[in-house]
Amino acid sequence: MDNGIYIHIPFCISKCDYCSFYSVPVLDNAIIDSYIMSLLREIDFITKSHEKISVDTVYFGGGTPSLLHPKQVMMIMNFIRERFILESDSEITIEMNPNDLNYDKLNGYIDAGINRIVLGVQSLNNEMRKNIGRRGDNIDKSAIELFFSNNGYIKCIDIMAGLPGENKSILLNDLEIISSYGPEHISLYLLSVDEGTTLGKRFYPDENFENMQVDLWGVAMNFLAEKGYNHYEISNYALPGFESRHNSKYWDFTPYYGFGSGAHSFVNDKRYSNNMSILDYIESGEFKYDIEIFDKNNRIVEFIMTALRRKIGFSFDEFIAVTSIPVPKNIISELNRLIFEDMINFENGRYFLSKNGIYYADRVIYRLAEEYL
């Protein structure tokens, strides 16, 4: 598998109440223009010292990348083609907010090379959208139909489950409507209420809320399985052959280059984090990175965290290949306890989360990795 590229666009019209990612509200379109010029400088800075590298995925994430004009996306893609070897069958993805949908933008993105679009629906229910502070009180049905009527890209939908006030009927109604359009890929995320967010300051999950989330998670899993979607990663479902190649790099330890303020990279067994503020990123004449070199413990923790996110889990051979050490006895013992507790399944030499384990994946992963944190 070739390398990947991640382009971070840390701008939003307004920040959603649940969002803990680095992004800021757009005050002036000129700042986006300046930011893009810094993006190009950073790409040049990283690539000028070595031969062209082959890549087969590019992912525009954020923030809200759909605030970019198609000409801006075209400019970035042309620069990537100059500095990298972009494979002819590359997967090129952009995230879109439904409120940014229009005919000219969609076709402009296609002209720029985009062939996969992730539409961040989160919820079709107006009350649920208000409860999580999602931009736009409602989603225009005609915009959704426009998105699905265009044949120029693979159609992906992001949706959330377990929102404050949500119930089985609301979630199933969303899933029925969305699946009726036949998207090739659906990401279904369980809402996480982080303390530092606007939502976390006004809403305090209790045991009843957590139980509701578990119930709705199971309802959604069963529904999507019945519709023919392959549950290939904890939060991701795809029709056969439409799994995200880019996101799979994160779980398979494939190198990727991240560009932009707040972006991360994984290259030559090192993680690079660009923690510069947007203003420093634009105005500074240099680029600074925090670098994390993988030691034994880091490798073990990262492997467990990523391998168990995949539905296929992992084998001991894969553990050894990534960490360069035999599987520790304490991890083997904990795996056996988790099998007994019906949190882990073991089949054909592979360990993977059971259905119960998927509900409590964070706890399972923590138990396995605790000694190495």
N, C-alpha and C positions, 0 to 999 in steps of 0.2 A: 504494500500500500504506500502511495506517495505521501508527501508532506501536505499539510493543510495551512490555510491562511484565515485568521480571524480579524475582522475589521470592526473596532468598537466605535459606535456612534453614541456618545453619552448625553444626548439631548432629548428632551420631551417637551410637549406643550405644557403638561402639568404632570407631576409625579404621582403615581397611583399610591393609595394609602398603604398597601401591603409591600411595596417595593423596597428592597434593601440593597439593590444594585447601585453602582455609582452612576448617577445621571443628574443633570441639572435642567431646570426649565429654560427654554429658549427665550432670550430677551430681544435678540436682534439677529436677523438672518446673516448679517456680516460675520458674526462669530463662527457660524458654520463654514463659511468660505475660508476664513483664516485657519480653522481647525483642519480642513481638508488639505490645505497647503502644508501644514505641519505633518499630517499623515504621509504625504508624499515624500517629505524630507526624511521622515523616520524610515520609510521603506528603503529609500536610497542609502541611508546611514547603515542599515543592517545588511544590505545586499552588495554594497560596493566593494567589500573586501574579499569576496569569494566568487567562485563560478556560479552560474545560474543553477538554481535548485528546481527540481521538478515538483509541481504541486497538482493535485487533482480535486481539491475542494477550496472554495472561498465562501466565507460566511459573514454577512453583514448583520451584526447584532447590536443590542443597545440596552437601555435607551430606546429610542424610536428611530430606526434607520430610514423608515418611510418618510421622514421629514426631508430627506435628501431629494433634490431634483434629479430626474433621470440623467441629465447632463453631468451632474456631479458623480453619480455612480459610474457613468461611462468614463469619466476622467480617471477615477481610481482604478477601474478595470484595465484601461489602456496602459496605465503605469505598471500595474502588476504584470501584464503581458510583456512589458519591456524588461522587467527586472527578474522575472521568474520564467520557467518553462511551464506554461499552463497547458495541461493535457487536453486533447480534443474532446474527450468525454467527461470533462470536469463537471462536478456538481457545484453550482453557484447559487447561493441562497441569500434571501433578504427577508427580514422580519417586517411585517406591516401591521399598523393599527387600522382596524376597519374604517375609522373615520377619515383616513387618508386615501381611501380607494376612489379612483376615477379612471376612466378609459385611457386618457393620455398618459397618466403615470404608469399604469400597468404595461402598456405597450412600449413606453420609453424604457422601462426596466428590461423588458425582453430584448429590445434593441441593444442595450448595454451588455447583454450576455447572461442576465438572470434567467435561470431555468427551474428554480424551486422557490416558492414563496410561502412563508409561514404567517398565517393570519391570526393575530392575537385576539381571538374572540373572548376568551375567559368565561363569559356567560352571556347568553342571549336574553336573560331575564332582567328587566329594567331595575327591579328592586335589588337584585343581587349585585348588579353593577354599582349602584349607589352605595351599597353596604361596604364595598371594598374600594370605593373612590376611583373607579375606572373611568377614563376619559370618555365622554359621550353618555348621556343618560340612556340612550337606546341605540340599537344598531339598525340601520336602514336595510330592510329586506332586499331592496333593489341593488344595494351595494354588494351584498352577499351573492346575489344571483349574477352580478357582473363578474365577480371573482371566479365563480365556477363556470361561467360561460366561455371564458377564454381558454384556448387549448395550448397556449404557448409556454406553459410551465407546470411542474408538479405541484399539486395543491395540498398544503399542510395546514392543519388547524391546531391552535393551542386552546385548551379549555381547562378550567379549574373545577375541582370538586371539594366539598366540605366547606362551603362559604357560610358566614354567619347568617342564620335564618333559612338556610337551604334545607330541602327535604328530598326524598326519593322522587316525588312527582316532578319537581322543578328540574332536577338533574336529568331524569329520563327524557323529559320533553326537549331539553337542549340536545341530548345525544341523538334522539330520533330525528330532529330537524337536520342536525349536522351530518349524520350518516346517510340521510336521504340524498344528499348531494354527491356522495361517493368520493370524499377526499382520499388521496392515496396514503396520507399519514395523519395520525392524530396524536398529539402530546396531551396527556391528561395528568395534571399536577394536583397534588393535594395541597390546599392552602397552608402555608406556614406563617404563623403570626409571630414576627420577630419584635422584640421589645423596643428596639430603637426606631421602628417605623411609626407613621401616623396611626395606622390601625392598631398596632401594639400598645399605643398609649391610651386608647379608648376601649379596647376589647380584650378581655382576659379569659382565655380558654380554660374551661374546667373539664372534669372527667366526662360529663355528659356530652360536651362538645366533641371531645376526642372520640368517644364511642360513636357519635353520629358520623364523624369523618370515616372511621373504619367501616361502618355499614355502607356508606355511600361509595367508598372505594371499591368494595366488593361488588356492589350493584353495577358500577361502571365497568369493571373487569369482565363480569359475566356478559354484559350487554355487547361490548366490543368483540369479545370472542365469538359470540353468536353471529355477529355481522361479518366474520371472516378476517378480522384484524389479528395479526401476529403480535403478541405481547413480548417484544424482544428485549426490552429494557424496562426498569421499574415504572417509568413515566411515559413510555413511548410504545405506540402501536402502529403497525404499517400493514398495508396489503403486501402480498409477497413481492419482493424485489424492490420495494420503495423505502427501505430502511434508510435513515440518515447516514450517509457515508462520512460526513464531516463530524457529527457528534460521536460516531463510533471511534474516531481517533482518540478522543478523550478517555474512552474506556479501554482501549487496546494499547495504550502507551505508544501511539504513533506520533512522531514529531509534528508540531504545528507552530506557526509564527503568529503572534498576536500584535496588532498595531493599534495605537491610540491610547489616550489617557485612560488608565484603569484596566488595560488589556494584560493578558498573561500569555506566556509562551512556554513550550516544552521542547527543548532542543539539546541534543548531546547529553541526555540524562540530567539536565538542569532545568529548573523552573525559573523563568524570568518574569518579574512583575513590574509594570510601568505604573508607579503610584504617584506620578506627577499630577497636580491639579490641572484642570483644563487651561487655566490662564498661564501657568508655568509651561505647559506643553506647547502652547501657541507662541509664547514670547521668548522662551529660553532658546539659546543657540545650540543646546546639547540635549541628549536624551539620557536619562538616568534609570537604572534598573536595580531592583532588589533581586539577588540571586540566591536560590536555594539549591545546594548540591545534595543529591540523594545519598544518604548513608543507609546502612542496613535497616534501621528502624523506619525511616521514611519510606523505603521501598516496600516493606511489609504492610505498613498502614495504607499506602496508596493502592497497592495491589488488592487488598481486601475490600477497600471502599469502592474501587472501580469494577472489579471482577464480579462482586455480588450484585451490582446494579444490573448486570446483564442477565437475561433470563437463563442463559446456558451456564452461568456460573463459572467454575474453574476446575481444573485438574491439578494434582500435585506437580505434574511435569511443567505446567504453565507457571505455577508458583515459583518453582526452581529456576525456570528460564528468566523470569523477571527479577527475582530477588538475589539469585546466585547462591542461595543457601537451601539446605533441606528444610522441609516444613517443620517448625519447632513442635516439640511434644505437647506444649501447653495449648497450641492452636488445634492440634489433632484431638486432644481431650475435650476442648470446648466445642469443636465440631460434633463430636459424638454426643455431648450433652444436648446440643441444639437439635440434633436428629431425634433424640429421645423426646424432646419437648415439641416436636413437629414444627420447628422453625426452619430447619434445613432438610432438604432431600438429598439422597445420594443414589445416583444411577449411572451405570456405565463409566465408572471412574470419575464422575464429576459431582461436585457439591454446588447446590443452587438453592435459592430461597424457596420454601414452600409457600403456599397461598397465605398461611398465617404469618410466615416470615416476611412476606412482602409488606403486610400491614405494619409490621414493627421493624422494618429494615434498619433504621438508625440504631435501635437498641441491639440488634443482632450484630451489626458491624462493630459497634462499640465494644461488645463483649469479646469479640475476636481480636480486636486491635488494641484494647485498653493497655496492655503491658508495654506497648511500643510507642505510645503517644508521648 
